[in-house]
Amino acid sequence: MSELLSQAAQLMLVGMGAVIIFLCLLVVAMSVMKRLIPTPEPVASTQPSVKDNNSDAETPAVLAAISAAVHSYRQGKKAANNKEKS
């Protein structure tokens, strides 16, 4: 029984040691890659990011088109659900 526990402890230590060595190598490899691979520079925006309150996206025609599309989508879903229940 003692020999079996000794082997189990030895196997546990070897496994844990292998995992620790692997993690250390992974940290070293990532540190090296961080230094070798340059980080991308953020691109400066040439246009100001100010929203125009008078945008064309809120015209009545656009709102009507969006409402019609939503209505059509919901009607299609209802029809599909009714077919599945039948």
Backbone atoms as SQL, in Angstrom:
CREATE TABLE atoms (id INTEGER PRIMARY KEY, chain TEXT, resi INTEGER, resn TEXT, atom TEXT, x REAL, y REAL, z REAL);
INSERT INTO atoms VALUES
  (1, 'A', 1, 'MET', 'N', 0.827, -1.192, 0.000),
  (2, 'A', 1, 'MET', 'CA', 0.000, 0.000, 0.000),
  (3, 'A', 1, 'MET', 'C', 0.867, 1.250, 0.000),
  (4, 'A', 2, 'SER', 'N', 1.925, 1.239, 0.785),
  (5, 'A', 2, 'SER', 'CA', 2.822, 2.379, 0.870),
  (6, 'A', 2, 'SER', 'C', 3.531, 2.626, -0.453),
  (7, 'A', 3, 'GLU', 'N', 3.839, 1.525, -1.146),
  (8, 'A', 3, 'GLU', 'CA', 4.516, 1.662, -2.445),
  (9, 'A', 3, 'GLU', 'C', 3.588, 2.317, -3.462),
  (10, 'A', 4, 'LEU', 'N', 2.311, 1.970, -3.395),
  (11, 'A', 4, 'LEU', 'CA', 1.322, 2.548, -4.311),
  (12, 'A', 4, 'LEU', 'C', 1.160, 4.045, -4.055),
  (13, 'A', 5, 'LEU', 'N', 1.118, 4.452, -2.785),
  (14, 'A', 5, 'LEU', 'CA', 1.013, 5.882, -2.470),
  (15, 'A', 5, 'LEU', 'C', 2.271, 6.619, -2.891),
  (16, 'A', 6, 'SER', 'N', 3.407, 5.980, -2.756),
  (17, 'A', 6, 'SER', 'CA', 4.670, 6.595, -3.164),
  (18, 'A', 6, 'SER', 'C', 4.683, 6.834, -4.674),
  (19, 'A', 7, 'GLN', 'N', 4.215, 5.863, -5.439),
  (20, 'A', 7, 'GLN', 'CA', 4.163, 6.017, -6.894),
  (21, 'A', 7, 'GLN', 'C', 3.154, 7.101, -7.294),
  (22, 'A', 8, 'ALA', 'N', 2.030, 7.152, -6.592),
  (23, 'A', 8, 'ALA', 'CA', 1.022, 8.168, -6.899),
  (24, 'A', 8, 'ALA', 'C', 1.564, 9.563, -6.632),
  (25, 'A', 9, 'ALA', 'N', 2.269, 9.721, -5.497),
  (26, 'A', 9, 'ALA', 'CA', 2.854, 11.023, -5.174),
  (27, 'A', 9, 'ALA', 'C', 3.915, 11.408, -6.194),
  (28, 'A', 10, 'GLN', 'N', 4.710, 10.434, -6.611),
  (29, 'A', 10, 'GLN', 'CA', 5.756, 10.705, -7.603),
  (30, 'A', 10, 'GLN', 'C', 5.125, 11.121, -8.938),
  (31, 'A', 11, 'LEU', 'N', 4.077, 10.409, -9.353),
  (32, 'A', 11, 'LEU', 'CA', 3.395, 10.745, -10.597),
  (33, 'A', 11, 'LEU', 'C', 2.761, 12.132, -10.519),
  (34, 'A', 12, 'MET', 'N', 2.181, 12.464, -9.372),
  (35, 'A', 12, 'MET', 'CA', 1.577, 13.785, -9.179),
  (36, 'A', 12, 'MET', 'C', 2.627, 14.879, -9.281),
  (37, 'A', 13, 'LEU', 'N', 3.768, 14.682, -8.664),
  (38, 'A', 13, 'LEU', 'CA', 4.832, 15.687, -8.704),
  (39, 'A', 13, 'LEU', 'C', 5.387, 15.855, -10.109),
  (40, 'A', 14, 'VAL', 'N', 5.536, 14.761, -10.831),
  (41, 'A', 14, 'VAL', 'CA', 6.032, 14.854, -12.210),
  (42, 'A', 14, 'VAL', 'C', 5.014, 15.599, -13.076),
  (43, 'A', 15, 'GLY', 'N', 3.734, 15.287, -12.915),
  (44, 'A', 15, 'GLY', 'CA', 2.693, 15.967, -13.704),
  (45, 'A', 15, 'GLY', 'C', 2.610, 17.442, -13.391),
  (46, 'A', 16, 'MET', 'N', 2.631, 17.783, -12.113),
  (47, 'A', 16, 'MET', 'CA', 2.572, 19.197, -11.727),
  (48, 'A', 16, 'MET', 'C', 3.818, 19.941, -12.183),
  (49, 'A', 17, 'GLY', 'N', 4.954, 19.293, -12.103),
  (50, 'A', 17, 'GLY', 'CA', 6.194, 19.913, -12.580),
  (51, 'A', 17, 'GLY', 'C', 6.149, 20.189, -14.070),
  (52, 'A', 18, 'ALA', 'N', 5.592, 19.232, -14.836),
  (53, 'A', 18, 'ALA', 'CA', 5.486, 19.417, -16.286),
  (54, 'A', 18, 'ALA', 'C', 4.561, 20.595, -16.601),
  (55, 'A', 19, 'VAL', 'N', 3.466, 20.709, -15.873),
  (56, 'A', 19, 'VAL', 'CA', 2.534, 21.820, -16.117),
  (57, 'A', 19, 'VAL', 'C', 3.187, 23.154, -15.768),
  (58, 'A', 20, 'ILE', 'N', 3.897, 23.218, -14.662),
  (59, 'A', 20, 'ILE', 'CA', 4.561, 24.470, -14.267),
  (60, 'A', 20, 'ILE', 'C', 5.616, 24.866, -15.286),
  (61, 'A', 21, 'ILE', 'N', 6.393, 23.884, -15.764),
  (62, 'A', 21, 'ILE', 'CA', 7.422, 24.186, -16.777),
  (63, 'A', 21, 'ILE', 'C', 6.766, 24.689, -18.058),
  (64, 'A', 22, 'PHE', 'N', 5.680, 24.037, -18.474),
  (65, 'A', 22, 'PHE', 'CA', 4.985, 24.479, -19.683),
  (66, 'A', 22, 'PHE', 'C', 4.459, 25.902, -19.538),
  (67, 'A', 23, 'LEU', 'N', 3.858, 26.213, -18.401),
  (68, 'A', 23, 'LEU', 'CA', 3.318, 27.561, -18.200),
  (69, 'A', 23, 'LEU', 'C', 4.423, 28.611, -18.175),
  (70, 'A', 24, 'CYS', 'N', 5.552, 28.274, -17.571),
  (71, 'A', 24, 'CYS', 'CA', 6.683, 29.213, -17.562),
  (72, 'A', 24, 'CYS', 'C', 7.194, 29.459, -18.973),
  (73, 'A', 25, 'LEU', 'N', 7.311, 28.381, -19.776),
  (74, 'A', 25, 'LEU', 'CA', 7.743, 28.547, -21.164),
  (75, 'A', 25, 'LEU', 'C', 6.728, 29.374, -21.960),
  (76, 'A', 26, 'LEU', 'N', 5.465, 29.187, -21.675),
  (77, 'A', 26, 'LEU', 'CA', 4.431, 29.961, -22.353),
  (78, 'A', 26, 'LEU', 'C', 4.542, 31.443, -22.023),
  (79, 'A', 27, 'VAL', 'N', 4.800, 31.762, -20.765),
  (80, 'A', 27, 'VAL', 'CA', 4.956, 33.165, -20.358),
  (81, 'A', 27, 'VAL', 'C', 6.182, 33.773, -21.033),
  (82, 'A', 28, 'VAL', 'N', 7.263, 33.033, -21.083),
  (83, 'A', 28, 'VAL', 'CA', 8.485, 33.535, -21.730),
  (84, 'A', 28, 'VAL', 'C', 8.243, 33.748, -23.219),
  (85, 'A', 29, 'ALA', 'N', 7.581, 32.787, -23.869),
  (86, 'A', 29, 'ALA', 'CA', 7.321, 32.915, -25.305),
  (87, 'A', 29, 'ALA', 'C', 6.426, 34.119, -25.593),
  (88, 'A', 30, 'MET', 'N', 5.428, 34.348, -24.765),
  (89, 'A', 30, 'MET', 'CA', 4.546, 35.488, -24.992),
  (90, 'A', 30, 'MET', 'C', 5.272, 36.811, -24.750),
  (91, 'A', 31, 'SER', 'N', 6.169, 36.835, -23.783),
  (92, 'A', 31, 'SER', 'CA', 6.947, 38.054, -23.542),
  (93, 'A', 31, 'SER', 'C', 7.855, 38.358, -24.728),
  (94, 'A', 32, 'VAL', 'N', 8.467, 37.327, -25.284),
  (95, 'A', 32, 'VAL', 'CA', 9.333, 37.524, -26.451),
  (96, 'A', 32, 'VAL', 'C', 8.508, 38.002, -27.641),
  (97, 'A', 33, 'MET', 'N', 7.349, 37.392, -27.856),
  (98, 'A', 33, 'MET', 'CA', 6.507, 37.798, -28.979),
  (99, 'A', 33, 'MET', 'C', 6.012, 39.229, -28.810),
  (100, 'A', 34, 'LYS', 'N', 5.760, 39.629, -27.572),
  (101, 'A', 34, 'LYS', 'CA', 5.297, 40.993, -27.329),
  (102, 'A', 34, 'LYS', 'C', 6.362, 42.003, -27.732),
  (103, 'A', 35, 'ARG', 'N', 7.603, 41.649, -27.512),
  (104, 'A', 35, 'ARG', 'CA', 8.682, 42.577, -27.883),
  (105, 'A', 35, 'ARG', 'C', 8.990, 42.539, -29.374),
  (106, 'A', 36, 'LEU', 'N', 8.798, 41.394, -30.016),
  (107, 'A', 36, 'LEU', 'CA', 9.138, 41.267, -31.428),
  (108, 'A', 36, 'LEU', 'C', 8.048, 41.792, -32.357),
  (109, 'A', 37, 'ILE', 'N', 6.795, 41.593, -31.980),
  (110, 'A', 37, 'ILE', 'CA', 5.685, 41.991, -32.836),
  (111, 'A', 37, 'ILE', 'C', 5.253, 43.402, -32.458),
  (112, 'A', 38, 'PRO', 'N', 5.324, 44.330, -33.403),
  (113, 'A', 38, 'PRO', 'CA', 4.946, 45.714, -33.072),
  (114, 'A', 38, 'PRO', 'C', 3.430, 45.837, -32.885),
  (115, 'A', 39, 'THR', 'N', 3.040, 46.713, -31.987),
  (116, 'A', 39, 'THR', 'CA', 1.618, 46.966, -31.786),
  (117, 'A', 39, 'THR', 'C', 1.146, 47.964, -32.836),
  (118, 'A', 40, 'PRO', 'N', -0.052, 47.756, -33.392),
  (119, 'A', 40, 'PRO', 'CA', -0.538, 48.681, -34.423),
  (120, 'A', 40, 'PRO', 'C', -0.873, 50.041, -33.822),
  (121, 'A', 41, 'GLU', 'N', -0.532, 51.051, -34.562),
  (122, 'A', 41, 'GLU', 'CA', -0.828, 52.424, -34.146),
  (123, 'A', 41, 'GLU', 'C', -2.290, 52.739, -34.467),
  (124, 'A', 42, 'PRO', 'N', -3.001, 53.405, -33.595),
  (125, 'A', 42, 'PRO', 'CA', -4.385, 53.777, -33.924),
  (126, 'A', 42, 'PRO', 'C', -4.405, 54.815, -35.043),
  (127, 'A', 43, 'VAL', 'N', -5.340, 54.613, -35.953),
  (128, 'A', 43, 'VAL', 'CA', -5.465, 55.519, -37.089),
  (129, 'A', 43, 'VAL', 'C', -6.258, 56.744, -36.660),
  (130, 'A', 44, 'ALA', 'N', -5.695, 57.916, -36.944),
  (131, 'A', 44, 'ALA', 'CA', -6.375, 59.161, -36.586),
  (132, 'A', 44, 'ALA', 'C', -7.538, 59.388, -37.536),
  (133, 'A', 45, 'SER', 'N', -8.654, 59.767, -36.993),
  (134, 'A', 45, 'SER', 'CA', -9.830, 60.017, -37.811),
  (135, 'A', 45, 'SER', 'C', -9.701, 61.380, -38.479),
  (136, 'A', 46, 'THR', 'N', -9.978, 61.417, -39.781),
  (137, 'A', 46, 'THR', 'CA', -9.873, 62.678, -40.515),
  (138, 'A', 46, 'THR', 'C', -11.187, 63.453, -40.470),
  (139, 'A', 47, 'GLN', 'N', -12.285, 62.748, -40.175),
  (140, 'A', 47, 'GLN', 'CA', -13.572, 63.418, -40.123),
  (141, 'A', 47, 'GLN', 'C', -13.988, 63.601, -38.671),
  (142, 'A', 48, 'PRO', 'N', -14.577, 64.717, -38.370),
  (143, 'A', 48, 'PRO', 'CA', -15.063, 64.902, -36.997),
  (144, 'A', 48, 'PRO', 'C', -16.229, 63.955, -36.731),
  (145, 'A', 49, 'SER', 'N', -16.332, 63.490, -35.517),
  (146, 'A', 49, 'SER', 'CA', -17.391, 62.542, -35.174),
  (147, 'A', 49, 'SER', 'C', -18.585, 63.252, -34.539),
  (148, 'A', 50, 'VAL', 'N', -19.027, 64.315, -35.180),
  (149, 'A', 50, 'VAL', 'CA', -20.171, 65.085, -34.692),
  (150, 'A', 50, 'VAL', 'C', -21.395, 64.655, -35.495),
  (151, 'A', 51, 'LYS', 'N', -22.458, 64.289, -34.803),
  (152, 'A', 51, 'LYS', 'CA', -23.674, 63.883, -35.490),
  (153, 'A', 51, 'LYS', 'C', -24.460, 65.107, -35.936),
  (154, 'A', 52, 'ASP', 'N', -25.037, 64.992, -37.081),
  (155, 'A', 52, 'ASP', 'CA', -25.886, 66.048, -37.613),
  (156, 'A', 52, 'ASP', 'C', -27.319, 65.761, -37.184),
  (157, 'A', 53, 'ASN', 'N', -27.931, 66.679, -36.498),
  (158, 'A', 53, 'ASN', 'CA', -29.292, 66.472, -36.010),
  (159, 'A', 53, 'ASN', 'C', -30.319, 66.478, -37.131),
  (160, 'A', 54, 'ASN', 'N', -29.965, 67.012, -38.272),
  (161, 'A', 54, 'ASN', 'CA', -30.880, 67.083, -39.400),
  (162, 'A', 54, 'ASN', 'C', -30.579, 65.983, -40.400),
  (163, 'A', 55, 'SER', 'N', -30.296, 64.798, -39.939),
  (164, 'A', 55, 'SER', 'CA', -29.927, 63.716, -40.852),
  (165, 'A', 55, 'SER', 'C', -31.145, 63.242, -41.635),
  (166, 'A', 56, 'ASP', 'N', -30.894, 62.644, -42.778),
  (167, 'A', 56, 'ASP', 'CA', -31.969, 62.169, -43.640),
  (168, 'A', 56, 'ASP', 'C', -32.523, 60.833, -43.171),
  (169, 'A', 57, 'ALA', 'N', -31.911, 60.211, -42.175),
  (170, 'A', 57, 'ALA', 'CA', -32.337, 58.888, -41.728),
  (171, 'A', 57, 'ALA', 'C', -33.664, 58.935, -40.982),
  (172, 'A', 58, 'GLU', 'N', -34.117, 60.088, -40.579),
  (173, 'A', 58, 'GLU', 'CA', -35.338, 60.187, -39.795),
  (174, 'A', 58, 'GLU', 'C', -36.490, 60.788, -40.585),
  (175, 'A', 59, 'THR', 'N', -36.441, 60.710, -41.869),
  (176, 'A', 59, 'THR', 'CA', -37.533, 61.248, -42.674),
  (177, 'A', 59, 'THR', 'C', -38.733, 60.324, -42.563),
  (178, 'A', 60, 'PRO', 'N', -39.919, 60.848, -42.793),
  (179, 'A', 60, 'PRO', 'CA', -41.121, 60.010, -42.703),
  (180, 'A', 60, 'PRO', 'C', -41.100, 58.817, -43.663),
  (181, 'A', 61, 'ALA', 'N', -40.517, 59.000, -44.827),
  (182, 'A', 61, 'ALA', 'CA', -40.466, 57.895, -45.793),
  (183, 'A', 61, 'ALA', 'C', -39.601, 56.747, -45.259),
  (184, 'A', 62, 'VAL', 'N', -38.486, 57.082, -44.635),
  (185, 'A', 62, 'VAL', 'CA', -37.611, 56.051, -44.084),
  (186, 'A', 62, 'VAL', 'C', -38.297, 55.356, -42.914),
  (187, 'A', 63, 'LEU', 'N', -38.952, 56.123, -42.064),
  (188, 'A', 63, 'LEU', 'CA', -39.666, 55.527, -40.941),
  (189, 'A', 63, 'LEU', 'C', -40.795, 54.618, -41.417),
  (190, 'A', 64, 'ALA', 'N', -41.476, 55.008, -42.473),
  (191, 'A', 64, 'ALA', 'CA', -42.546, 54.176, -43.015),
  (192, 'A', 64, 'ALA', 'C', -41.981, 52.882, -43.599),
  (193, 'A', 65, 'ALA', 'N', -40.856, 52.978, -44.263),
  (194, 'A', 65, 'ALA', 'CA', -40.230, 51.787, -44.842),
  (195, 'A', 65, 'ALA', 'C', -39.772, 50.830, -43.744),
  (196, 'A', 66, 'ILE', 'N', -39.225, 51.355, -42.683),
  (197, 'A', 66, 'ILE', 'CA', -38.784, 50.516, -41.569),
  (198, 'A', 66, 'ILE', 'C', -39.984, 49.852, -40.903),
  (199, 'A', 67, 'SER', 'N', -41.038, 50.606, -40.702),
  (200, 'A', 67, 'SER', 'CA', -42.250, 50.051, -40.088),
  (201, 'A', 67, 'SER', 'C', -42.845, 48.949, -40.958),
  (202, 'A', 68, 'ALA', 'N', -42.877, 49.158, -42.260),
  (203, 'A', 68, 'ALA', 'CA', -43.413, 48.146, -43.169),
  (204, 'A', 68, 'ALA', 'C', -42.548, 46.883, -43.144),
  (205, 'A', 69, 'ALA', 'N', -41.237, 47.042, -43.086),
  (206, 'A', 69, 'ALA', 'CA', -40.344, 45.885, -43.047),
  (207, 'A', 69, 'ALA', 'C', -40.527, 45.099, -41.760),
  (208, 'A', 70, 'VAL', 'N', -40.664, 45.781, -40.641),
  (209, 'A', 70, 'VAL', 'CA', -40.880, 45.101, -39.359),
  (210, 'A', 70, 'VAL', 'C', -42.218, 44.378, -39.377),
  (211, 'A', 71, 'HIS', 'N', -43.237, 45.031, -39.881),
  (212, 'A', 71, 'HIS', 'CA', -44.562, 44.416, -39.951),
  (213, 'A', 71, 'HIS', 'C', -44.517, 43.156, -40.828),
  (214, 'A', 72, 'SER', 'N', -43.883, 43.254, -41.977),
  (215, 'A', 72, 'SER', 'CA', -43.773, 42.114, -42.888),
  (216, 'A', 72, 'SER', 'C', -42.995, 40.968, -42.239),
  (217, 'A', 73, 'TYR', 'N', -41.945, 41.278, -41.532),
  (218, 'A', 73, 'TYR', 'CA', -41.149, 40.253, -40.850),
  (219, 'A', 73, 'TYR', 'C', -41.972, 39.543, -39.786),
  (220, 'A', 74, 'ARG', 'N', -42.709, 40.317, -39.008),
  (221, 'A', 74, 'ARG', 'CA', -43.524, 39.726, -37.947),
  (222, 'A', 74, 'ARG', 'C', -44.651, 38.861, -38.525),
  (223, 'A', 75, 'GLN', 'N', -45.240, 39.283, -39.621),
  (224, 'A', 75, 'GLN', 'CA', -46.284, 38.481, -40.251),
  (225, 'A', 75, 'GLN', 'C', -45.707, 37.170, -40.778),
  (226, 'A', 76, 'GLY', 'N', -44.507, 37.209, -41.331),
  (227, 'A', 76, 'GLY', 'CA', -43.850, 35.990, -41.809),
  (228, 'A', 76, 'GLY', 'C', -43.539, 35.036, -40.665),
  (229, 'A', 77, 'LYS', 'N', -43.128, 35.563, -39.531),
  (230, 'A', 77, 'LYS', 'CA', -42.846, 34.734, -38.359),
  (231, 'A', 77, 'LYS', 'C', -44.125, 34.086, -37.847),
  (232, 'A', 78, 'LYS', 'N', -45.239, 34.851, -37.829),
  (233, 'A', 78, 'LYS', 'CA', -46.514, 34.295, -37.367),
  (234, 'A', 78, 'LYS', 'C', -46.942, 33.153, -38.268),
  (235, 'A', 79, 'ALA', 'N', -46.805, 33.331, -39.578),
  (236, 'A', 79, 'ALA', 'CA', -47.202, 32.295, -40.526),
  (237, 'A', 79, 'ALA', 'C', -46.335, 31.046, -40.347),
  (238, 'A', 80, 'ALA', 'N', -45.046, 31.226, -40.113),
  (239, 'A', 80, 'ALA', 'CA', -44.139, 30.090, -39.921),
  (240, 'A', 80, 'ALA', 'C', -44.471, 29.352, -38.632),
  (241, 'A', 81, 'ASN', 'N', -44.791, 30.086, -37.585),
  (242, 'A', 81, 'ASN', 'CA', -45.149, 29.461, -36.307),
  (243, 'A', 81, 'ASN', 'C', -46.464, 28.700, -36.429),
  (244, 'A', 82, 'ASN', 'N', -47.426, 29.249, -37.180),
  (245, 'A', 82, 'ASN', 'CA', -48.702, 28.563, -37.347),
  (246, 'A', 82, 'ASN', 'C', -48.539, 27.268, -38.135),
  (247, 'A', 83, 'LYS', 'N', -47.650, 27.238, -39.137),
  (248, 'A', 83, 'LYS', 'CA', -47.393, 26.023, -39.906),
  (249, 'A', 83, 'LYS', 'C', -46.753, 24.956, -39.032),
  (250, 'A', 84, 'GLU', 'N', -45.849, 25.368, -38.144),
  (251, 'A', 84, 'GLU', 'CA', -45.170, 24.405, -37.269),
  (252, 'A', 84, 'GLU', 'C', -46.156, 23.785, -36.287),
  (253, 'A', 85, 'LYS', 'N', -47.116, 24.554, -35.802),
  (254, 'A', 85, 'LYS', 'CA', -48.087, 24.051, -34.833),
  (255, 'A', 85, 'LYS', 'C', -49.103, 23.119, -35.477),
  (256, 'A', 86, 'SER', 'N', -49.318, 23.247, -36.796),
  (257, 'A', 86, 'SER', 'CA', -50.321, 22.424, -37.483),
  (258, 'A', 86, 'SER', 'C', -49.849, 21.009, -37.669);
